[in-house]
Amino acid sequence: MRHATLTMIGMIALARIIVRNSILLVDFINQSIREGACWEDAVIKASAVRDQPIILTAVVAMVGGFFILDDPIFNGLAISLIFGFFNN
């Protein structure tokens, strides 16, 4: 039970990091547009900088979810987190 609880705390922290990275992606896009870049160039530039951290964090959170799949309390939450990050 303790293993699942610690893993769940890590999953929540990783989910927060993914949201923060996504907000930074939008902020990078808005900053490039304010500097005069067209929308397409701003998206490409921001994606080149921010996509790798978002993808890596999501993959780590998905892998971490597999460790709590066998826990009867967190099983449903682990499934929703794994497939939620997969769809993100």
PyMOL Python script that loads the backbone (N, CA, C, O; Angstrom):
from pymol import cmd

cmd.read_pdbstr("""\
ATOM      1  N   MET A   1       0.819  -1.197   0.000  1.00  0.00           N
ATOM      2  CA  MET A   1       0.000   0.000   0.000  1.00  0.00           C
ATOM      3  C   MET A   1       0.860   1.257   0.000  1.00  0.00           C
ATOM      4  O   MET A   1       0.526   2.244  -0.656  1.00  0.00           O
ATOM      5  N   ARG A   2       1.953   1.221   0.727  1.00  0.00           N
ATOM      6  CA  ARG A   2       2.805   2.398   0.805  1.00  0.00           C
ATOM      7  C   ARG A   2       3.431   2.699  -0.554  1.00  0.00           C
ATOM      8  O   ARG A   2       3.562   3.862  -0.934  1.00  0.00           O
ATOM      9  N   HIS A   3       3.817   1.652  -1.287  1.00  0.00           N
ATOM     10  CA  HIS A   3       4.402   1.816  -2.613  1.00  0.00           C
ATOM     11  C   HIS A   3       3.430   2.524  -3.545  1.00  0.00           C
ATOM     12  O   HIS A   3       3.827   3.417  -4.295  1.00  0.00           O
ATOM     13  N   ALA A   4       2.171   2.135  -3.505  1.00  0.00           N
ATOM     14  CA  ALA A   4       1.166   2.742  -4.369  1.00  0.00           C
ATOM     15  C   ALA A   4       0.922   4.197  -3.982  1.00  0.00           C
ATOM     16  O   ALA A   4       0.726   5.042  -4.855  1.00  0.00           O
ATOM     17  N   THR A   5       0.932   4.496  -2.707  1.00  0.00           N
ATOM     18  CA  THR A   5       0.714   5.870  -2.260  1.00  0.00           C
ATOM     19  C   THR A   5       1.855   6.771  -2.714  1.00  0.00           C
ATOM     20  O   THR A   5       1.615   7.875  -3.201  1.00  0.00           O
ATOM     21  N   LEU A   6       3.079   6.315  -2.561  1.00  0.00           N
ATOM     22  CA  LEU A   6       4.216   7.119  -3.007  1.00  0.00           C
ATOM     23  C   LEU A   6       4.207   7.290  -4.520  1.00  0.00           C
ATOM     24  O   LEU A   6       4.536   8.363  -5.026  1.00  0.00           O
ATOM     25  N   THR A   7       3.836   6.246  -5.239  1.00  0.00           N
ATOM     26  CA  THR A   7       3.746   6.355  -6.691  1.00  0.00           C
ATOM     27  C   THR A   7       2.667   7.346  -7.086  1.00  0.00           C
ATOM     28  O   THR A   7       2.843   8.107  -8.037  1.00  0.00           O
ATOM     29  N   MET A   8       1.555   7.346  -6.370  1.00  0.00           N
ATOM     30  CA  MET A   8       0.468   8.275  -6.679  1.00  0.00           C
ATOM     31  C   MET A   8       0.898   9.715  -6.448  1.00  0.00           C
ATOM     32  O   MET A   8       0.524  10.598  -7.220  1.00  0.00           O
ATOM     33  N   ILE A   9       1.666   9.967  -5.417  1.00  0.00           N
ATOM     34  CA  ILE A   9       2.178  11.321  -5.174  1.00  0.00           C
ATOM     35  C   ILE A   9       3.073  11.744  -6.337  1.00  0.00           C
ATOM     36  O   ILE A   9       3.003  12.887  -6.790  1.00  0.00           O
ATOM     37  N   GLY A  10       3.906  10.839  -6.816  1.00  0.00           N
ATOM     38  CA  GLY A  10       4.747  11.136  -7.971  1.00  0.00           C
ATOM     39  C   GLY A  10       3.936  11.393  -9.225  1.00  0.00           C
ATOM     40  O   GLY A  10       4.280  12.267 -10.022  1.00  0.00           O
ATOM     41  N   MET A  11       2.855  10.634  -9.408  1.00  0.00           N
ATOM     42  CA  MET A  11       1.994  10.834 -10.582  1.00  0.00           C
ATOM     43  C   MET A  11       1.340  12.211 -10.550  1.00  0.00           C
ATOM     44  O   MET A  11       1.246  12.877 -11.581  1.00  0.00           O
ATOM     45  N   ILE A  12       0.898  12.633  -9.395  1.00  0.00           N
ATOM     46  CA  ILE A  12       0.281  13.955  -9.264  1.00  0.00           C
ATOM     47  C   ILE A  12       1.302  15.039  -9.566  1.00  0.00           C
ATOM     48  O   ILE A  12       0.982  16.017 -10.242  1.00  0.00           O
ATOM     49  N   ALA A  13       2.516  14.882  -9.080  1.00  0.00           N
ATOM     50  CA  ALA A  13       3.566  15.862  -9.361  1.00  0.00           C
ATOM     51  C   ALA A  13       3.887  15.906 -10.850  1.00  0.00           C
ATOM     52  O   ALA A  13       4.076  16.988 -11.407  1.00  0.00           O
ATOM     53  N   LEU A  14       3.951  14.751 -11.501  1.00  0.00           N
ATOM     54  CA  LEU A  14       4.223  14.724 -12.930  1.00  0.00           C
ATOM     55  C   LEU A  14       3.087  15.355 -13.736  1.00  0.00           C
ATOM     56  O   LEU A  14       3.336  16.037 -14.730  1.00  0.00           O
ATOM     57  N   ALA A  15       1.858  15.134 -13.317  1.00  0.00           N
ATOM     58  CA  ALA A  15       0.720  15.747 -14.005  1.00  0.00           C
ATOM     59  C   ALA A  15       0.800  17.268 -13.903  1.00  0.00           C
ATOM     60  O   ALA A  15       0.491  17.979 -14.860  1.00  0.00           O
ATOM     61  N   ARG A  16       1.211  17.754 -12.756  1.00  0.00           N
ATOM     62  CA  ARG A  16       1.370  19.208 -12.580  1.00  0.00           C
ATOM     63  C   ARG A  16       2.469  19.749 -13.498  1.00  0.00           C
ATOM     64  O   ARG A  16       2.327  20.834 -14.062  1.00  0.00           O
ATOM     65  N   ILE A  17       3.537  19.014 -13.644  1.00  0.00           N
ATOM     66  CA  ILE A  17       4.633  19.446 -14.515  1.00  0.00           C
ATOM     67  C   ILE A  17       4.172  19.479 -15.971  1.00  0.00           C
ATOM     68  O   ILE A  17       4.543  20.385 -16.717  1.00  0.00           O
ATOM     69  N   ILE A  18       3.367  18.500 -16.379  1.00  0.00           N
ATOM     70  CA  ILE A  18       2.867  18.483 -17.758  1.00  0.00           C
ATOM     71  C   ILE A  18       1.994  19.690 -18.021  1.00  0.00           C
ATOM     72  O   ILE A  18       2.105  20.313 -19.076  1.00  0.00           O
ATOM     73  N   VAL A  19       1.124  20.033 -17.079  1.00  0.00           N
ATOM     74  CA  VAL A  19       0.269  21.212 -17.247  1.00  0.00           C
ATOM     75  C   VAL A  19       1.123  22.470 -17.320  1.00  0.00           C
ATOM     76  O   VAL A  19       0.866  23.349 -18.142  1.00  0.00           O
ATOM     77  N   ARG A  20       2.127  22.559 -16.474  1.00  0.00           N
ATOM     78  CA  ARG A  20       3.015  23.729 -16.486  1.00  0.00           C
ATOM     79  C   ARG A  20       3.755  23.838 -17.819  1.00  0.00           C
ATOM     80  O   ARG A  20       3.886  24.932 -18.368  1.00  0.00           O
ATOM     81  N   ASN A  21       4.234  22.719 -18.335  1.00  0.00           N
ATOM     82  CA  ASN A  21       4.920  22.735 -19.626  1.00  0.00           C
ATOM     83  C   ASN A  21       3.982  23.159 -20.755  1.00  0.00           C
ATOM     84  O   ASN A  21       4.399  23.861 -21.676  1.00  0.00           O
ATOM     85  N   SER A  22       2.734  22.740 -20.689  1.00  0.00           N
ATOM     86  CA  SER A  22       1.767  23.133 -21.713  1.00  0.00           C
ATOM     87  C   SER A  22       1.482  24.623 -21.650  1.00  0.00           C
ATOM     88  O   SER A  22       1.348  25.275 -22.685  1.00  0.00           O
ATOM     89  N   ILE A  23       1.389  25.165 -20.444  1.00  0.00           N
ATOM     90  CA  ILE A  23       1.184  26.609 -20.295  1.00  0.00           C
ATOM     91  C   ILE A  23       2.386  27.366 -20.844  1.00  0.00           C
ATOM     92  O   ILE A  23       2.222  28.398 -21.494  1.00  0.00           O
ATOM     93  N   LEU A  24       3.584  26.866 -20.591  1.00  0.00           N
ATOM     94  CA  LEU A  24       4.782  27.499 -21.140  1.00  0.00           C
ATOM     95  C   LEU A  24       4.795  27.455 -22.662  1.00  0.00           C
ATOM     96  O   LEU A  24       5.261  28.396 -23.305  1.00  0.00           O
ATOM     97  N   LEU A  25       4.290  26.376 -23.241  1.00  0.00           N
ATOM     98  CA  LEU A  25       4.195  26.280 -24.696  1.00  0.00           C
ATOM     99  C   LEU A  25       3.314  27.392 -25.250  1.00  0.00           C
ATOM    100  O   LEU A  25       3.686  28.067 -26.209  1.00  0.00           O
ATOM    101  N   VAL A  26       2.154  27.580 -24.649  1.00  0.00           N
ATOM    102  CA  VAL A  26       1.247  28.646 -25.090  1.00  0.00           C
ATOM    103  C   VAL A  26       1.885  30.012 -24.868  1.00  0.00           C
ATOM    104  O   VAL A  26       1.739  30.903 -25.704  1.00  0.00           O
ATOM    105  N   ASP A  27       2.584  30.185 -23.761  1.00  0.00           N
ATOM    106  CA  ASP A  27       3.254  31.453 -23.484  1.00  0.00           C
ATOM    107  C   ASP A  27       4.347  31.740 -24.510  1.00  0.00           C
ATOM    108  O   ASP A  27       4.501  32.881 -24.946  1.00  0.00           O
ATOM    109  N   PHE A  28       5.105  30.715 -24.899  1.00  0.00           N
ATOM    110  CA  PHE A  28       6.123  30.894 -25.939  1.00  0.00           C
ATOM    111  C   PHE A  28       5.481  31.325 -27.253  1.00  0.00           C
ATOM    112  O   PHE A  28       6.013  32.193 -27.945  1.00  0.00           O
ATOM    113  N   ILE A  29       4.348  30.731 -27.601  1.00  0.00           N
ATOM    114  CA  ILE A  29       3.648  31.085 -28.832  1.00  0.00           C
ATOM    115  C   ILE A  29       3.192  32.535 -28.772  1.00  0.00           C
ATOM    116  O   ILE A  29       3.403  33.293 -29.718  1.00  0.00           O
ATOM    117  N   ASN A  30       2.571  32.920 -27.671  1.00  0.00           N
ATOM    118  CA  ASN A  30       2.099  34.307 -27.530  1.00  0.00           C
ATOM    119  C   ASN A  30       3.240  35.308 -27.567  1.00  0.00           C
ATOM    120  O   ASN A  30       3.095  36.382 -28.151  1.00  0.00           O
ATOM    121  N   GLN A  31       4.372  34.978 -26.957  1.00  0.00           N
ATOM    122  CA  GLN A  31       5.523  35.872 -26.961  1.00  0.00           C
ATOM    123  C   GLN A  31       6.071  36.043 -28.371  1.00  0.00           C
ATOM    124  O   GLN A  31       6.428  37.156 -28.758  1.00  0.00           O
ATOM    125  N   SER A  32       6.145  34.978 -29.136  1.00  0.00           N
ATOM    126  CA  SER A  32       6.629  35.077 -30.516  1.00  0.00           C
ATOM    127  C   SER A  32       5.689  35.898 -31.379  1.00  0.00           C
ATOM    128  O   SER A  32       6.136  36.654 -32.242  1.00  0.00           O
ATOM    129  N   ILE A  33       4.393  35.756 -31.155  1.00  0.00           N
ATOM    130  CA  ILE A  33       3.422  36.551 -31.914  1.00  0.00           C
ATOM    131  C   ILE A  33       3.554  38.024 -31.556  1.00  0.00           C
ATOM    132  O   ILE A  33       3.468  38.878 -32.438  1.00  0.00           O
ATOM    133  N   ARG A  34       3.762  38.340 -30.275  1.00  0.00           N
ATOM    134  CA  ARG A  34       3.964  39.731 -29.871  1.00  0.00           C
ATOM    135  C   ARG A  34       5.232  40.317 -30.480  1.00  0.00           C
ATOM    136  O   ARG A  34       5.302  41.519 -30.738  1.00  0.00           O
ATOM    137  N   GLU A  35       6.230  39.473 -30.709  1.00  0.00           N
ATOM    138  CA  GLU A  35       7.479  39.939 -31.309  1.00  0.00           C
ATOM    139  C   GLU A  35       7.368  40.090 -32.820  1.00  0.00           C
ATOM    140  O   GLU A  35       8.318  40.533 -33.466  1.00  0.00           O
ATOM    141  N   GLY A  36       6.226  39.730 -33.391  1.00  0.00           N
ATOM    142  CA  GLY A  36       5.998  39.960 -34.808  1.00  0.00           C
ATOM    143  C   GLY A  36       6.015  38.722 -35.688  1.00  0.00           C
ATOM    144  O   GLY A  36       5.865  38.837 -36.904  1.00  0.00           O
ATOM    145  N   ALA A  37       6.190  37.548 -35.112  1.00  0.00           N
ATOM    146  CA  ALA A  37       6.195  36.327 -35.916  1.00  0.00           C
ATOM    147  C   ALA A  37       4.770  35.964 -36.317  1.00  0.00           C
ATOM    148  O   ALA A  37       3.821  36.253 -35.588  1.00  0.00           O
ATOM    149  N   CYS A  38       4.623  35.335 -37.468  1.00  0.00           N
ATOM    150  CA  CYS A  38       3.291  34.867 -37.854  1.00  0.00           C
ATOM    151  C   CYS A  38       2.924  33.659 -36.993  1.00  0.00           C
ATOM    152  O   CYS A  38       3.787  33.055 -36.357  1.00  0.00           O
ATOM    153  N   TRP A  39       1.641  33.316 -36.979  1.00  0.00           N
ATOM    154  CA  TRP A  39       1.133  32.278 -36.087  1.00  0.00           C
ATOM    155  C   TRP A  39       1.806  30.931 -36.344  1.00  0.00           C
ATOM    156  O   TRP A  39       2.191  30.240 -35.401  1.00  0.00           O
ATOM    157  N   GLU A  40       1.949  30.558 -37.611  1.00  0.00           N
ATOM    158  CA  GLU A  40       2.540  29.262 -37.937  1.00  0.00           C
ATOM    159  C   GLU A  40       3.993  29.171 -37.477  1.00  0.00           C
ATOM    160  O   GLU A  40       4.413  28.157 -36.920  1.00  0.00           O
ATOM    161  N   ASP A  41       4.756  30.238 -37.715  1.00  0.00           N
ATOM    162  CA  ASP A  41       6.161  30.244 -37.288  1.00  0.00           C
ATOM    163  C   ASP A  41       6.278  30.219 -35.762  1.00  0.00           C
ATOM    164  O   ASP A  41       7.179  29.587 -35.209  1.00  0.00           O
ATOM    165  N   ALA A  42       5.359  30.912 -35.093  1.00  0.00           N
ATOM    166  CA  ALA A  42       5.389  30.935 -33.630  1.00  0.00           C
ATOM    167  C   ALA A  42       5.112  29.552 -33.061  1.00  0.00           C
ATOM    168  O   ALA A  42       5.747  29.144 -32.088  1.00  0.00           O
ATOM    169  N   VAL A  43       4.169  28.826 -33.657  1.00  0.00           N
ATOM    170  CA  VAL A  43       3.849  27.472 -33.188  1.00  0.00           C
ATOM    171  C   VAL A  43       5.021  26.530 -33.427  1.00  0.00           C
ATOM    172  O   VAL A  43       5.359  25.721 -32.563  1.00  0.00           O
ATOM    173  N   ILE A  44       5.641  26.635 -34.602  1.00  0.00           N
ATOM    174  CA  ILE A  44       6.779  25.763 -34.916  1.00  0.00           C
ATOM    175  C   ILE A  44       7.948  26.038 -33.987  1.00  0.00           C
ATOM    176  O   ILE A  44       8.582  25.110 -33.484  1.00  0.00           O
ATOM    177  N   LYS A  45       8.229  27.301 -33.763  1.00  0.00           N
ATOM    178  CA  LYS A  45       9.351  27.671 -32.889  1.00  0.00           C
ATOM    179  C   LYS A  45       9.110  27.217 -31.446  1.00  0.00           C
ATOM    180  O   LYS A  45      10.007  26.669 -30.806  1.00  0.00           O
ATOM    181  N   ALA A  46       7.905  27.444 -30.943  1.00  0.00           N
ATOM    182  CA  ALA A  46       7.594  27.049 -29.568  1.00  0.00           C
ATOM    183  C   ALA A  46       7.593  25.525 -29.428  1.00  0.00           C
ATOM    184  O   ALA A  46       8.047  24.991 -28.416  1.00  0.00           O
ATOM    185  N   SER A  47       7.090  24.844 -30.428  1.00  0.00           N
ATOM    186  CA  SER A  47       7.066  23.374 -30.370  1.00  0.00           C
ATOM    187  C   SER A  47       8.466  22.788 -30.383  1.00  0.00           C
ATOM    188  O   SER A  47       8.735  21.789 -29.716  1.00  0.00           O
ATOM    189  N   ALA A  48       9.355  23.409 -31.141  1.00  0.00           N
ATOM    190  CA  ALA A  48      10.735  22.928 -31.186  1.00  0.00           C
ATOM    191  C   ALA A  48      11.395  23.025 -29.813  1.00  0.00           C
ATOM    192  O   ALA A  48      12.262  22.218 -29.478  1.00  0.00           O
ATOM    193  N   VAL A  49      10.985  24.010 -29.026  1.00  0.00           N
ATOM    194  CA  VAL A  49      11.594  24.209 -27.709  1.00  0.00           C
ATOM    195  C   VAL A  49      10.895  23.396 -26.624  1.00  0.00           C
ATOM    196  O   VAL A  49      11.563  22.814 -25.770  1.00  0.00           O
ATOM    197  N   ARG A  50       9.552  23.343 -26.642  1.00  0.00           N
ATOM    198  CA  ARG A  50       8.801  22.809 -25.510  1.00  0.00           C
ATOM    199  C   ARG A  50       8.238  21.408 -25.683  1.00  0.00           C
ATOM    200  O   ARG A  50       7.840  20.798 -24.691  1.00  0.00           O
ATOM    201  N   ASP A  51       8.187  20.874 -26.886  1.00  0.00           N
ATOM    202  CA  ASP A  51       7.557  19.564 -27.073  1.00  0.00           C
ATOM    203  C   ASP A  51       8.316  18.429 -26.397  1.00  0.00           C
ATOM    204  O   ASP A  51       7.699  17.534 -25.819  1.00  0.00           O
ATOM    205  N   GLN A  52       9.626  18.452 -26.460  1.00  0.00           N
ATOM    206  CA  GLN A  52      10.396  17.357 -25.868  1.00  0.00           C
ATOM    207  C   GLN A  52      10.165  17.231 -24.362  1.00  0.00           C
ATOM    208  O   GLN A  52       9.943  16.118 -23.886  1.00  0.00           O
ATOM    209  N   PRO A  53      10.207  18.331 -23.586  1.00  0.00           N
ATOM    210  CA  PRO A  53       9.928  18.163 -22.147  1.00  0.00           C
ATOM    211  C   PRO A  53       8.509  17.670 -21.865  1.00  0.00           C
ATOM    212  O   PRO A  53       8.300  16.886 -20.940  1.00  0.00           O
ATOM    213  N   ILE A  54       7.530  18.125 -22.659  1.00  0.00           N
ATOM    214  CA  ILE A  54       6.152  17.685 -22.453  1.00  0.00           C
ATOM    215  C   ILE A  54       6.024  16.195 -22.738  1.00  0.00           C
ATOM    216  O   ILE A  54       5.422  15.462 -21.953  1.00  0.00           O
ATOM    217  N   ILE A  55       6.577  15.748 -23.838  1.00  0.00           N
ATOM    218  CA  ILE A  55       6.467  14.345 -24.224  1.00  0.00           C
ATOM    219  C   ILE A  55       7.208  13.449 -23.240  1.00  0.00           C
ATOM    220  O   ILE A  55       6.680  12.412 -22.839  1.00  0.00           O
ATOM    221  N   LEU A  56       8.410  13.824 -22.848  1.00  0.00           N
ATOM    222  CA  LEU A  56       9.176  13.003 -21.910  1.00  0.00           C
ATOM    223  C   LEU A  56       8.486  12.888 -20.553  1.00  0.00           C
ATOM    224  O   LEU A  56       8.467  11.813 -19.953  1.00  0.00           O
ATOM    225  N   THR A  57       7.923  13.985 -20.071  1.00  0.00           N
ATOM    226  CA  THR A  57       7.229  13.948 -18.791  1.00  0.00           C
ATOM    227  C   THR A  57       5.975  13.092 -18.881  1.00  0.00           C
ATOM    228  O   THR A  57       5.669  12.348 -17.949  1.00  0.00           O
ATOM    229  N   ALA A  58       5.247  13.185 -19.982  1.00  0.00           N
ATOM    230  CA  ALA A  58       4.050  12.361 -20.157  1.00  0.00           C
ATOM    231  C   ALA A  58       4.402  10.879 -20.223  1.00  0.00           C
ATOM    232  O   ALA A  58       3.693  10.048 -19.656  1.00  0.00           O
ATOM    233  N   VAL A  59       5.482  10.544 -20.905  1.00  0.00           N
ATOM    234  CA  VAL A  59       5.905   9.143 -20.991  1.00  0.00           C
ATOM    235  C   VAL A  59       6.308   8.612 -19.615  1.00  0.00           C
ATOM    236  O   VAL A  59       5.972   7.483 -19.259  1.00  0.00           O
ATOM    237  N   VAL A  60       7.016   9.413 -18.856  1.00  0.00           N
ATOM    238  CA  VAL A  60       7.414   8.985 -17.508  1.00  0.00           C
ATOM    239  C   VAL A  60       6.179   8.788 -16.630  1.00  0.00           C
ATOM    240  O   VAL A  60       6.129   7.838 -15.850  1.00  0.00           O
ATOM    241  N   ALA A  61       5.189   9.663 -16.743  1.00  0.00           N
ATOM    242  CA  ALA A  61       3.966   9.517 -15.955  1.00  0.00           C
ATOM    243  C   ALA A  61       3.189   8.266 -16.377  1.00  0.00           C
ATOM    244  O   ALA A  61       2.615   7.576 -15.534  1.00  0.00           O
ATOM    245  N   MET A  62       3.173   7.978 -17.672  1.00  0.00           N
ATOM    246  CA  MET A  62       2.494   6.772 -18.143  1.00  0.00           C
ATOM    247  C   MET A  62       3.188   5.522 -17.608  1.00  0.00           C
ATOM    248  O   MET A  62       2.525   4.593 -17.148  1.00  0.00           O
ATOM    249  N   VAL A  63       4.499   5.497 -17.666  1.00  0.00           N
ATOM    250  CA  VAL A  63       5.253   4.345 -17.162  1.00  0.00           C
ATOM    251  C   VAL A  63       5.040   4.205 -15.652  1.00  0.00           C
ATOM    252  O   VAL A  63       4.894   3.092 -15.147  1.00  0.00           O
ATOM    253  N   GLY A  64       5.021   5.317 -14.939  1.00  0.00           N
ATOM    254  CA  GLY A  64       4.762   5.268 -13.498  1.00  0.00           C
ATOM    255  C   GLY A  64       3.382   4.732 -13.173  1.00  0.00           C
ATOM    256  O   GLY A  64       3.189   4.105 -12.132  1.00  0.00           O
ATOM    257  N   GLY A  65       2.419   4.971 -14.053  1.00  0.00           N
ATOM    258  CA  GLY A  65       1.072   4.465 -13.832  1.00  0.00           C
ATOM    259  C   GLY A  65       0.996   2.958 -13.872  1.00  0.00           C
ATOM    260  O   GLY A  65       0.139   2.360 -13.221  1.00  0.00           O
ATOM    261  N   PHE A  66       1.876   2.339 -14.623  1.00  0.00           N
ATOM    262  CA  PHE A  66       1.868   0.878 -14.695  1.00  0.00           C
ATOM    263  C   PHE A  66       2.237   0.230 -13.359  1.00  0.00           C
ATOM    264  O   PHE A  66       1.872  -0.919 -13.110  1.00  0.00           O
ATOM    265  N   PHE A  67       2.954   0.951 -12.502  1.00  0.00           N
ATOM    266  CA  PHE A  67       3.358   0.398 -11.213  1.00  0.00           C
ATOM    267  C   PHE A  67       2.217   0.360 -10.210  1.00  0.00           C
ATOM    268  O   PHE A  67       2.290  -0.373  -9.224  1.00  0.00           O
ATOM    269  N   ILE A  68       1.161   1.138 -10.443  1.00  0.00           N
ATOM    270  CA  ILE A  68       0.041   1.130  -9.501  1.00  0.00           C
ATOM    271  C   ILE A  68      -1.201   0.463 -10.096  1.00  0.00           C
ATOM    272  O   ILE A  68      -2.288   0.564  -9.527  1.00  0.00           O
ATOM    273  N   LEU A  69      -1.048  -0.210 -11.228  1.00  0.00           N
ATOM    274  CA  LEU A  69      -2.188  -0.909 -11.819  1.00  0.00           C
ATOM    275  C   LEU A  69      -2.691  -2.062 -10.960  1.00  0.00           C
ATOM    276  O   LEU A  69      -3.886  -2.357 -10.962  1.00  0.00           O
ATOM    277  N   ASP A  70      -1.802  -2.714 -10.232  1.00  0.00           N
ATOM    278  CA  ASP A  70      -2.216  -3.857  -9.427  1.00  0.00           C
ATOM    279  C   ASP A  70      -2.793  -3.468  -8.072  1.00  0.00           C
ATOM    280  O   ASP A  70      -3.260  -4.336  -7.335  1.00  0.00           O
ATOM    281  N   ASP A  71      -2.773  -2.198  -7.734  1.00  0.00           N
ATOM    282  CA  ASP A  71      -3.335  -1.744  -6.466  1.00  0.00           C
ATOM    283  C   ASP A  71      -4.851  -1.616  -6.595  1.00  0.00           C
ATOM    284  O   ASP A  71      -5.329  -0.964  -7.523  1.00  0.00           O
ATOM    285  N   PRO A  72      -5.622  -2.224  -5.683  1.00  0.00           N
ATOM    286  CA  PRO A  72      -7.078  -2.184  -5.825  1.00  0.00           C
ATOM    287  C   PRO A  72      -7.682  -0.794  -5.624  1.00  0.00           C
ATOM    288  O   PRO A  72      -8.756  -0.510  -6.155  1.00  0.00           O
ATOM    289  N   ILE A  73      -7.026   0.056  -4.884  1.00  0.00           N
ATOM    290  CA  ILE A  73      -7.567   1.396  -4.627  1.00  0.00           C
ATOM    291  C   ILE A  73      -7.287   2.340  -5.791  1.00  0.00           C
ATOM    292  O   ILE A  73      -8.181   3.065  -6.227  1.00  0.00           O
ATOM    293  N   PHE A  74      -6.065   2.339  -6.293  1.00  0.00           N
ATOM    294  CA  PHE A  74      -5.665   3.282  -7.321  1.00  0.00           C
ATOM    295  C   PHE A  74      -5.737   2.722  -8.743  1.00  0.00           C
ATOM    296  O   PHE A  74      -5.312   3.397  -9.680  1.00  0.00           O
ATOM    297  N   ASN A  75      -6.256   1.522  -8.929  1.00  0.00           N
ATOM    298  CA  ASN A  75      -6.283   0.884 -10.239  1.00  0.00           C
ATOM    299  C   ASN A  75      -7.034   1.727 -11.274  1.00  0.00           C
ATOM    300  O   ASN A  75      -6.510   1.985 -12.357  1.00  0.00           O
ATOM    301  N   GLY A  76      -8.243   2.151 -10.951  1.00  0.00           N
ATOM    302  CA  GLY A  76      -9.032   2.945 -11.890  1.00  0.00           C
ATOM    303  C   GLY A  76      -8.376   4.268 -12.205  1.00  0.00           C
ATOM    304  O   GLY A  76      -8.390   4.718 -13.351  1.00  0.00           O
ATOM    305  N   LEU A  77      -7.804   4.888 -11.204  1.00  0.00           N
ATOM    306  CA  LEU A  77      -7.127   6.163 -11.416  1.00  0.00           C
ATOM    307  C   LEU A  77      -5.884   5.982 -12.283  1.00  0.00           C
ATOM    308  O   LEU A  77      -5.588   6.827 -13.128  1.00  0.00           O
ATOM    309  N   ALA A  78      -5.163   4.894 -12.080  1.00  0.00           N
ATOM    310  CA  ALA A  78      -3.970   4.631 -12.895  1.00  0.00           C
ATOM    311  C   ALA A  78      -4.349   4.442 -14.357  1.00  0.00           C
ATOM    312  O   ALA A  78      -3.663   4.949 -15.245  1.00  0.00           O
ATOM    313  N   ILE A  79      -5.425   3.723 -14.615  1.00  0.00           N
ATOM    314  CA  ILE A  79      -5.864   3.512 -15.995  1.00  0.00           C
ATOM    315  C   ILE A  79      -6.253   4.833 -16.641  1.00  0.00           C
ATOM    316  O   ILE A  79      -5.878   5.101 -17.783  1.00  0.00           O
ATOM    317  N   SER A  80      -7.000   5.656 -15.923  1.00  0.00           N
ATOM    318  CA  SER A  80      -7.405   6.937 -16.505  1.00  0.00           C
ATOM    319  C   SER A  80      -6.219   7.866 -16.720  1.00  0.00           C
ATOM    320  O   SER A  80      -6.192   8.614 -17.697  1.00  0.00           O
ATOM    321  N   LEU A  81      -5.231   7.832 -15.819  1.00  0.00           N
ATOM    322  CA  LEU A  81      -4.051   8.672 -16.004  1.00  0.00           C
ATOM    323  C   LEU A  81      -3.207   8.198 -17.184  1.00  0.00           C
ATOM    324  O   LEU A  81      -2.718   9.011 -17.968  1.00  0.00           O
ATOM    325  N   ILE A  82      -3.037   6.881 -17.310  1.00  0.00           N
ATOM    326  CA  ILE A  82      -2.228   6.353 -18.408  1.00  0.00           C
ATOM    327  C   ILE A  82      -2.835   6.727 -19.760  1.00  0.00           C
ATOM    328  O   ILE A  82      -2.147   7.236 -20.644  1.00  0.00           O
ATOM    329  N   PHE A  83      -4.117   6.471 -19.901  1.00  0.00           N
ATOM    330  CA  PHE A  83      -4.743   6.772 -21.190  1.00  0.00           C
ATOM    331  C   PHE A  83      -5.007   8.255 -21.368  1.00  0.00           C
ATOM    332  O   PHE A  83      -5.120   8.727 -22.499  1.00  0.00           O
ATOM    333  N   GLY A  84      -5.109   9.005 -20.268  1.00  0.00           N
ATOM    334  CA  GLY A  84      -5.245  10.451 -20.371  1.00  0.00           C
ATOM    335  C   GLY A  84      -3.982  11.094 -20.902  1.00  0.00           C
ATOM    336  O   GLY A  84      -4.044  11.996 -21.737  1.00  0.00           O
ATOM    337  N   PHE A  85      -2.831  10.636 -20.420  1.00  0.00           N
ATOM    338  CA  PHE A  85      -1.567  11.151 -20.940  1.00  0.00           C
ATOM    339  C   PHE A  85      -1.328  10.673 -22.366  1.00  0.00           C
ATOM    340  O   PHE A  85      -0.725  11.382 -23.173  1.00  0.00           O
ATOM    341  N   PHE A  86      -1.804   9.465 -22.672  1.00  0.00           N
ATOM    342  CA  PHE A  86      -1.640   8.924 -24.019  1.00  0.00           C
ATOM    343  C   PHE A  86      -2.417   9.773 -25.029  1.00  0.00           C
ATOM    344  O   PHE A  86      -1.951   9.986 -26.149  1.00  0.00           O
ATOM    345  N   ASN A  87      -3.576  10.247 -24.644  1.00  0.00           N
ATOM    346  CA  ASN A  87      -4.390  11.073 -25.535  1.00  0.00           C
ATOM    347  C   ASN A  87      -3.928  12.510 -25.575  1.00  0.00           C
ATOM    348  O   ASN A  87      -4.306  13.251 -26.482  1.00  0.00           O
ATOM    349  N   ASN A  88      -3.123  12.921 -24.620  1.00  0.00           N
ATOM    350  CA  ASN A  88      -2.644  14.291 -24.563  1.00  0.00           C
ATOM    351  C   ASN A  88      -1.647  14.509 -25.637  1.00  0.00           C
ATOM    352  O   ASN A  88      -1.112  15.610 -25.768  1.00  0.00           O
TER     353      ASN A  88
END
""", "prot")
cmd.dss("prot")
cmd.show_as("cartoon", "prot")
cmd.util.cbc("prot")
cmd.orient("prot")
